[in-house]
Amino acid sequence: MILDAGKNDAARPGEAVMDENGMIGRSYLTGQHTSWVILLTDINSRIPISIAPGAVQAILAGDNTALPNVDFCRPALPSKAAISRIVQVMVDCCPRLPVGTIVQDGSGFRVALLG
């Protein structure tokens, strides 16, 4: 995604990009007037997350579907994780920004994004 906000608008690489519902991606490159954004659902997106309660550390990995994967959980989530578990992104500008909730599919866990 390309946004019409860049360095002249104080946009910086690595910042969270939001819509009215929540985080949708992170800025990758910023020019003077535009920014390139990698969406959380993009296959190239990998961001550190914390799953509450319990502060389980993991990676939110986009796979070009509406529900990104949860990879590399430490410690592992219980096999019957409650849907109420909240995923929080851990980026420099917003260390506890809510991103979505955990959902379980046949092969593991995914995140239903807020944005």
Phi, psi and omega in degrees: 000142176243128179255152178268045175223131182222206182302327178294342179253016179071018175283142180225151176300143178091351182284150175293140176246128188241154164244192184293343182259335182160194182288135178242345181177191177228143177289139183255310177229145175230131172258191180296323186236353182222161176225141173264134184240135170261118180290152179299335181275348183293142181299340179269000183271128174218117178226146177287139179227162173235132182253122182253150359282164176102350179053044176290127181269139181203180175241130173270116187243114177293149178218028180064023171242172181288341182241098181296155179283154169255116182243156170056048179291134175223113350289168183294146175288147176297153184297338178245058180298137180290142179296338182286357179294127184263134177264130178238132179280152181240074176253157186306317186285333186218080190295344180226046182279118179297138183240326183174195179233154180284136169231149182254135172240183185300334185251359181157216183244146176227173180239125171275108186289148175283325184269000000 
